Amino acid sequence: MSSAERVSTERELAATFGERLRALRVARGLTQRDLAGEGLSSSYLSRLESGQRMPTPKVVEQLAARLGVAAESFAGLGNGSRPSGGVFLAGAARVFDHLLAGRISEALDVLDTIRHDVREPQARWLCEYAAASCASRLGRTQDVADRLATIEPMYRGLPTSARTLTSTLQTLAARELGRNREAVEFGQRAVAESDALIGTDDFPADQAALLRVKARTTLAAVFGVSGRLTEAVDIAQEAVHITAAFAEVCGAEDKRLADELLVVSHWMLAVALTRTGDLDTSAKHFELALQPDEESIGAELWCRVRVGYVGIFLEYDVVAEQAEALLNQVTETRRSAGGQLDAQVLILRAELALRANDPPGALHSAQAALDSGVLGTGDRIRTLMTVVKVSTDMGLEERRLSALDELLQHLDTADPEEVRPALLKEVAALSVRTLRNHHGRS
């Protein structure tokens, strides 16, 4: 855009804001002097209305409060008008504030307010990708897939790094929806796109390594659940080799990233090896993933790898000796943060309690996970199944019926794409079992 075009656009945006400001002021029977106040003079308001000045985000919020309207709609974010750069940045700042405070749903609401009015391709992609990431954190997997599909038409104008990130998140979403063939296609595309970043002059080598490892570990997970175990091990080993090569050349300033890549790559290789039945080798890679301390890789990843370690061994009916201790470490570190990771810990505690023949403990943990309100569709259904099993075994008939009713309602209202056929078979088997137990006691 030329300087003349940029000035013309800014004047157009300002005039649009000025027209809204004047219309609202007149509709409320106010003069410019009436609306003026602390920090806002009547002469400044006159320049805003005439389009001679652009409002700052703070001014937008001040005027919106005085006029009794929502700042977003007042700034033109809710009526199809394009927002000013200042208003867009203010919205982005609110998104970051919500994310830092763990308010994922609120961050998504703000993103949905501003993303449709952004026209510049890379800024639009960032909004769409951030919104999809928030939806993923909230367990709304179908929503993630739908949002990412809107990015596809933008691909031609996006840098390779943006395409890599999008394809990687699409891989995760497709895997969660049980669309494994599609997930493999997305994953292979992400790997190819990430490899195209090698040696790119305008892209840092450390970030290229990060995206290459992330794409491969995500694809390894898809190969694993698809039963393509040899390919899962191979691609995970590639991630380990990329990590090792990066660690050899990185400087002290990249030590944290090297540690993070070490954790993720060895973690995914350990999972792949576990699925092949090579538990001894997988345990060695898990130990490598567990080595870095919390400070060197951050609390989130440090906790996630511990939850993953316990989860994979329980999935394959192997009780890791340190399972309870690892979950206690996570709980102590997060101190009841209340996110999805904490809900995952509760689900695993319920499973451990079942194995320890502690039905009350299992029921308590499972119910706490349900009460968290952050479980995705699959996790919520499985947790309800645990409640049904335990309440049946404990003879809690009323609790059994309410949990079974909630389970069936959830299946009835869930998006079909989010409920895998194998899960439906488990629910059917569970329903038959609980009916037999009920008739047996009757």
C-alpha positions in Angstrom: 0.0 0.0 0.0 1.4 3.4 -1.0 1.7 6.3 1.5 -1.2 8.1 -0.3 -3.4 5.0 -0.1 -2.6 4.5 3.6 -3.5 8.1 4.4 -6.7 7.7 2.4 -7.6 4.5 4.3 -6.9 6.0 7.7 -9.1 9.0 6.8 -11.9 6.6 5.7 -11.6 4.7 9.0 -11.6 7.9 11.1 -14.6 9.3 9.2 -16.5 6.1 9.9 -15.7 6.3 13.6 -16.5 10.0 13.6 -19.9 9.4 12.0 -20.8 6.8 14.7 -19.6 9.1 17.4 -21.6 12.0 16.2 -24.7 9.9 15.6 -24.6 8.4 19.1 -23.9 11.8 20.7 -26.9 13.5 18.9 -29.2 10.5 19.6 -28.5 11.0 23.3 -29.2 14.8 23.1 -25.6 15.7 24.1 -23.4 18.5 22.8 -19.7 18.1 22.3 -19.2 20.1 25.5 -21.6 17.7 27.4 -19.6 14.7 26.2 -16.2 16.2 27.0 -14.7 15.6 30.3 -11.5 14.3 32.0 -8.9 13.8 29.3 -11.3 14.6 26.4 -11.8 18.2 25.3 -14.7 19.4 23.2 -12.2 20.6 20.5 -10.6 17.0 20.4 -14.1 15.5 20.1 -14.8 17.9 17.2 -11.7 16.7 15.4 -12.7 13.1 16.0 -16.1 13.6 14.5 -14.7 15.5 11.5 -12.2 12.7 10.8 -9.2 14.9 11.5 -8.0 12.6 14.3 -7.9 8.9 14.9 -9.0 7.6 18.4 -6.7 5.6 20.6 -8.0 2.4 22.2 -8.2 4.2 25.6 -10.3 7.0 24.0 -12.6 4.5 22.4 -13.2 2.8 25.8 -13.8 6.2 27.5 -16.3 7.4 24.9 -18.1 4.0 24.8 -18.5 4.1 28.6 -19.9 7.7 28.5 -22.3 6.8 25.7 -23.3 3.5 27.3 -22.4 1.3 24.4 -20.0 -1.7 23.9 -16.5 -0.6 22.9 -16.3 -3.3 20.2 -19.5 -2.2 18.4 -18.7 1.5 18.9 -15.3 1.0 17.3 -16.9 -0.7 14.3 -16.0 -4.3 15.2 -19.5 -5.6 15.3 -21.1 -4.0 12.3 -19.0 -5.1 9.3 -16.8 -2.0 9.4 -13.0 -2.4 9.4 -11.4 -1.6 12.7 -8.6 0.9 13.1 -5.2 -0.4 13.8 -5.4 1.0 17.3 -8.7 -0.8 18.0 -7.3 -4.0 16.6 -4.2 -3.8 18.8 -6.4 -3.1 21.8 -8.4 -6.2 21.1 -5.2 -8.2 20.7 -4.1 -6.9 24.1 -7.3 -8.0 25.7 -6.8 -11.5 24.2 -3.3 -11.7 25.7 -4.6 -10.5 29.1 -7.3 -13.2 29.1 -4.8 -15.9 28.0 -2.3 -15.0 30.7 -5.1 -15.2 33.3 -6.2 -18.6 32.0 -9.5 -17.2 30.7 -9.5 -19.1 27.4 -13.3 -18.7 26.7 -13.1 -14.9 27.2 -10.1 -14.7 24.9 -12.0 -16.6 22.2 -15.0 -14.3 22.6 -12.7 -11.2 21.9 -11.1 -13.0 18.9 -14.5 -13.8 17.5 -15.4 -10.1 17.8 -12.4 -8.8 15.8 -11.3 -11.6 13.5 -13.9 -11.2 10.7 -13.1 -7.5 10.3 -9.4 -8.1 9.7 -8.4 -8.0 6.0 -4.6 -8.2 5.9 -3.8 -11.9 5.2 -1.2 -12.5 7.9 -3.2 -10.7 10.6 -6.3 -12.5 9.6 -4.5 -15.8 9.7 -3.2 -15.0 13.2 -6.7 -14.2 14.5 -8.1 -17.4 13.0 -5.3 -19.6 14.2 -5.4 -18.1 17.7 -9.2 -18.7 17.8 -8.7 -22.3 16.7 -6.0 -22.8 19.4 -8.4 -21.4 22.0 -11.2 -23.7 20.9 -8.7 -26.6 21.1 -7.8 -25.7 24.7 -11.6 -25.8 25.4 -12.0 -29.2 23.9 -14.1 -28.1 21.0 -12.5 -30.2 18.4 -15.0 -30.0 15.7 -15.0 -26.2 16.1 -11.2 -26.3 15.7 -11.5 -28.2 12.4 -14.2 -25.8 11.1 -12.1 -22.7 12.0 -9.0 -24.0 10.4 -10.9 -24.8 7.3 -11.5 -21.1 6.8 -7.8 -20.5 6.6 -7.3 -22.9 3.6 -8.3 -20.2 1.0 -5.6 -17.9 2.5 -2.8 -20.4 2.0 -1.4 -18.9 -1.1 -0.6 -15.6 0.6 0.7 -17.1 3.8 4.4 -17.7 4.7 5.5 -21.3 5.0 5.8 -21.0 8.8 2.1 -20.1 9.1 1.1 -23.0 6.8 3.2 -25.4 8.9 1.5 -24.3 12.2 -2.0 -24.5 10.6 -1.3 -28.0 9.1 0.0 -29.2 12.5 -3.1 -28.0 14.4 -5.3 -29.5 11.6 -3.5 -32.8 12.2 -4.3 -32.7 15.9 -8.0 -31.8 15.3 -8.5 -34.6 12.7 -6.9 -37.1 15.0 -9.2 -36.1 17.9 -12.2 -36.5 15.6 -11.1 -40.0 14.6 -10.4 -39.0 11.0 -7.0 -40.7 11.0 -6.6 -40.9 7.2 -7.2 -37.1 7.0 -4.9 -36.6 10.0 -2.1 -38.4 8.3 -2.5 -36.3 5.2 -2.4 -33.1 7.2 0.6 -34.4 9.2 2.6 -35.3 6.2 1.9 -31.9 4.7 3.0 -30.2 7.9 6.3 -32.2 7.9 7.0 -31.2 4.2 6.2 -27.5 4.9 8.4 -27.5 8.0 11.3 -28.9 6.1 10.9 -26.1 3.5 12.0 -23.8 6.3 15.6 -25.2 6.4 18.2 -22.7 5.3 15.6 -19.9 4.7 17.4 -16.6 5.1 14.5 -14.8 6.7 13.5 -17.5 9.2 15.5 -18.3 12.3 17.1 -21.8 12.5 15.8 -22.3 16.1 12.2 -21.7 15.1 12.6 -24.0 12.1 13.9 -26.8 14.4 10.9 -26.2 16.7 8.3 -26.4 13.8 10.1 -29.5 12.3 10.0 -31.4 15.6 6.4 -30.3 16.4 5.2 -31.5 13.0 6.9 -34.9 13.3 5.8 -35.6 16.9 2.3 -34.7 16.0 2.4 -37.1 13.0 4.0 -39.8 15.2 0.9 -39.6 17.4 -1.4 -40.0 14.5 0.6 -43.0 13.1 0.4 -44.5 16.6 -3.4 -44.4 16.9 -3.7 -45.5 13.3 -1.8 -48.7 14.0 1.1 -47.7 11.7 3.6 -48.3 14.5 6.8 -48.7 12.4 6.1 -45.3 10.8 5.3 -43.8 14.2 8.7 -44.9 15.5 10.5 -43.8 12.4 9.1 -40.2 12.3 9.6 -39.9 16.1 13.2 -40.9 15.7 13.6 -38.2 13.0 12.4 -35.7 15.6 15.0 -37.0 18.1 17.7 -36.6 15.5 16.7 -33.0 14.6 16.7 -32.2 18.4 20.2 -33.7 18.8 21.5 -31.8 15.8 20.1 -28.5 17.1 21.5 -29.1 20.6 25.0 -29.4 19.1 25.0 -26.0 17.4 22.7 -23.9 19.6 24.1 -21.2 21.8 23.4 -20.7 25.5 20.4 -18.4 24.6 18.7 -21.4 23.0 19.3 -23.9 25.8 15.7 -23.7 26.9 14.4 -24.4 23.5 16.8 -27.3 23.1 15.5 -28.8 26.4 11.9 -28.4 25.3 12.6 -30.2 22.0 14.4 -33.0 23.9 11.4 -33.5 26.1 8.8 -33.5 23.3 10.8 -35.7 20.9 11.8 -38.4 23.4 8.4 -38.3 24.9 6.7 -39.1 21.5 9.3 -41.7 20.7 8.7 -43.4 24.0 4.9 -43.4 23.3 5.5 -45.0 19.9 7.8 -47.6 21.3 5.3 -48.4 24.0 2.7 -49.1 21.4 5.1 -51.6 19.7 5.5 -53.4 23.0 9.1 -52.4 23.5 8.5 -51.2 27.1 12.2 -51.3 28.2 13.4 -49.0 25.4 10.4 -46.7 25.8 11.1 -46.4 29.5 14.6 -45.1 28.7 13.2 -42.4 26.4 10.6 -41.5 29.0 13.4 -41.1 31.6 15.2 -38.7 29.2 12.0 -36.7 28.7 11.5 -36.5 32.5 15.1 -35.3 33.2 14.9 -31.5 32.5 13.8 -29.6 35.5 10.7 -27.4 35.7 12.7 -24.2 35.4 14.5 -25.2 32.2 11.4 -26.2 30.2 8.5 -24.3 31.9 5.9 -25.7 34.3 3.3 -26.5 31.6 5.5 -28.9 29.6 7.1 -30.3 32.7 3.6 -31.2 34.0 2.3 -32.4 30.6 5.1 -35.0 30.1 4.4 -36.5 33.6 0.7 -36.8 32.8 1.5 -38.3 29.5 3.9 -40.8 31.1 1.2 -42.1 33.5 -1.5 -42.0 30.8 0.3 -44.1 28.2 1.3 -46.8 30.7 -2.3 -47.0 32.0 -3.6 -47.2 28.4 -1.4 -50.3 27.9 -2.4 -51.8 31.2 1.0 -51.3 32.8 1.1 -49.6 36.2 4.2 -47.4 36.4 5.6 -47.6 39.9 6.0 -43.8 40.2 2.5 -43.0 38.7 1.0 -41.6 41.9 4.2 -39.7 42.8 4.3 -38.1 39.3 0.6 -37.0 39.5 1.3 -35.6 43.0 4.2 -33.5 41.5 1.8 -32.1 38.9 -0.9 -31.2 41.4 1.6 -29.6 43.7 3.1 -27.5 40.9 -0.2 -26.3 39.4 -1.9 -25.9 42.8 -5.4 -26.5 41.4 -5.1 -24.3 38.4 -8.4 -25.8 37.1 -7.4 -26.3 33.4 -7.6 -29.3 31.1 -4.3 -30.7 32.4 -5.7 -30.7 35.9 -8.8 -32.5 34.7 -6.6 -35.1 33.0 -4.9 -35.7 36.3 -8.2 -36.3 38.0 -9.1 -38.8 35.2 -5.9 -40.7 35.7 -6.4 -40.7 39.5 -9.8 -42.3 39.0 -8.1 -45.0 36.9 -5.4 -45.6 39.5 -8.1 -45.8 42.2 -10.0 -48.4 40.2 -6.8 -50.5 39.9 -6.2 -50.1 43.6 -9.7 -51.4 44.3 -10.8 -48.1 45.7 -14.2 -47.4 44.1 -15.0 -44.4 46.4 -11.7 -42.7 45.4 -12.4 -43.4 41.8 -15.9 -42.0 41.9 -14.6 -38.8 43.7 -11.9 -38.1 41.2 -14.1 -38.9 38.2 -16.8 -36.6 39.5 -14.3 -33.8 40.2 -13.1 -34.1 36.6 -16.7 -33.8 35.3 -17.3 -30.8 37.6 -14.3 -29.0 36.2 -16.2 -28.1 33.0 -13.2 -28.3 30.8 -13.3 -31.8 29.5 -13.5 -32.4 25.7 -16.2 -34.7 24.3 -14.2 -37.9 24.3 -12.8 -37.4 27.8 -16.2 -36.4 29.2 -17.9 -39.5 27.8 -15.1 -41.8 29.1 -15.3 -40.2 32.5 -19.1 -40.6 32.6 -18.5 -44.3 31.8 -16.2 -44.5 34.8 -18.9 -43.1 37.0 -21.4 -45.6 35.7 -19.0 -48.5 36.3 -18.1 -47.5 39.8 -21.6 -46.6 40.9 -22.8 -49.9 39.5 -20.2 -51.8 41.5 -21.0 -49.8 44.6 -24.7 -50.4 44.3 -25.4 -46.6 44.0 -28.5 -47.1 41.8 -29.6 -43.5 41.7 -26.1 -42.3 40.8 -25.8 -45.1 38.2 -29.0 -44.1 36.5 -28.2 -40.3 36.5 -24.7 -40.9 35.1 -26.0 -43.3 32.4 -28.7 -40.9 31.5 -26.2 -38.0 31.2 -23.9 -40.3 29.2 -26.6 -41.2 26.7 -27.8 -37.5 26.4 -24.2 -36.4 25.8 -23.9 -39.0 23.0 -27.2 -37.9 21.5 -26.2 -34.2 21.4 -22.5 -34.7 20.6 -21.2 -34.0 17.1 -21.0 -37.4 15.3 -17.5 -36.5 14.1 -16.4 -36.3 17.7 -17.6 -39.8 18.8 -15.5 -42.6 17.5 -17.1 -46.0 16.7 -14.9 -47.8 19.2 -16.2 -45.5 21.9 -19.9 -46.3 21.0 -19.1 -50.0 21.3 -17.7 -49.5 24.8 -20.8 -47.5 25.8 -23.1 -50.3 24.4 -21.1 -52.9 26.3 -21.2 -50.9 29.5 -25.0 -50.4 29.2 -25.5 -54.2 28.8 -23.2 -54.8 31.8 -25.0 -52.4 34.1 -28.4 -53.8 33.1 -27.2 -57.3 34.0 -25.9 -56.2 37.3 -29.1 -54.4 38.1 -31.3 -57.4 37.2 -28.9 -59.6 39.2 -29.4 -57.5 42.4 -33.2 -57.3 41.7 
